[in-house]
Amino acid sequence: MQSTLFRRVSAALSLLMFSGFAVASDWAERSDHNLRQGVTQVSQEVYDLHMIILWIVSAIGLAVFGLIMYSVFAHRRSKRPKAADFHEHVLLEVVWTIIPFFILIAMAIPATRVLINLDDTSASELTVKVTGYRWKWSYEYLSYKDDNDVGVFFFSNLKTPADQFNTPALEGGLFPYGTAAENYGKESPEKDYNYMLEADKALVVPSGVKVRFLVTADDVIHSFYVPDFGFKKDAIPGFVNEIWTNIPEGQEGTYYGQCAELCGKNHAFMPIEVKVVTQDEFATWLADEKEKAASGPDLTPFASLDDAMKLGEQKYAASCALCHGANGEGGIGPTFVGSEMATQAEHREDHIHVLVNGRNAMPSFKAQLTPKDIAAVITYERNAWGNNTGDLIQPADVAK
Ligand SMILES: [Cu+2]
C-alpha cells in the first residue's frame, strides 16, 4: 500500500521535473524569453557564456534532484529499514570536493575570458564621455581617430512630453497605450512602440569602429545600459568607468537602453537612444555638430510672443515638466500657475537667474539650454496656464 503511494508520488515529481526541463529548454530557444543576443561580438559572447552556464546548472540540478528522487524511492523504509552508514567516508568526501572544484574551474575559464574582453578598451578610435544626471544623459565627444579635440557636447532628454504619458495613464489605467505584450511586434497607433525610450537627441556612433565610453555621473549613481551592445556600466559621481563597443558594419540602426540604477523618482524617464550610422555619415554629422558648437549661441530675437511660446512649450515639456508638472501645476518643483515668481514683474530677473544658475534642488540649465531656449521657457512660464503677463523675454536678456 505504502509502496504504491511512494511510486506514484515519485513518478509525479519526476514527471514535473522533466517537464520543467523541457519548458526551460523551449524558453532558452525563444529569443523573447531568453537573454537577448544583441548585435556586437561581445554581446554574443555574453549570450554564449550565459547559455553554457545555464546548461551546466541545469545538468547539475537534474543530477542532484534525480539522485534524491532515486534515493527516496529505492531506499524507502519498507525496503531498507536500517539506514546505510557512510559517515566520514574518505573517498566520498574527496570525490564530492573534487568534482565541484573542477566544475567551478570549467565555468570560471570562459567567464574570465569574457570579463577581460569586456574591460579591454585599448585601441579604441572614438571616445565619448557619458554623464548621468537626474534624469537625463549628456554626451561629450572627446576624440575621434586623429582629432583629439572634437568638442561636441549635448544633453539627451526623454522625447515623449510628460502630458502624453502622465494624463492618459491616470485616466486610462496603468497602460494607456497597451501593455508591452499587447504591443509586441506592432506599432501602437498612438505612439511608436519605443515611445518611452526615445530621446530628443540621440547618441550617434559609427559602425565598424571601436568606441570607448567614459561613464560618470553628476549627482547620484546611474547606470549606462544598452542591452544590444552587451554592456551595463555604473555611472558614479567622482569616478570614471570605462566600457566599449564595436557595432559591426551592416548593423546600422537605432538601439535603445535605459538608466539601470534606481536613481530617484524619474529613474524610468532617462532613456538612452543610440543611432548607429556608417563612418561616412558619422563624419558628416560630426562636422555639422562641430560647426554648430563653434558658431556660438544664436541671439536673434523672437519676432513675436507666439514664436517664443511655441519653442518654450517644447523646451518646457522636455526639460521642466518632469519636476514642475506638465501643466505647471508643480510636483518636485514649485508650481508656476499664478505664482509670484512667474507673474510679478519684479521677479522677472530672478526667474531668469534661477533657470540659468540653479537654486537649492533646482539644477543650473546653463549648459543644457541655449539662451534662446531659456528665453523661450521663461516666456512660456510667464504666459501659459492663465499667467498671461505678456512678458516676452529675448535671448539677449538671458545672455547678459
Ligand atoms: Cu539614473
Residues whose N, C-alpha, C, O or C-beta is under 5 A from the ligand:
A	BS01	CU	I221 H222 S223 C259 E261 C263 M270
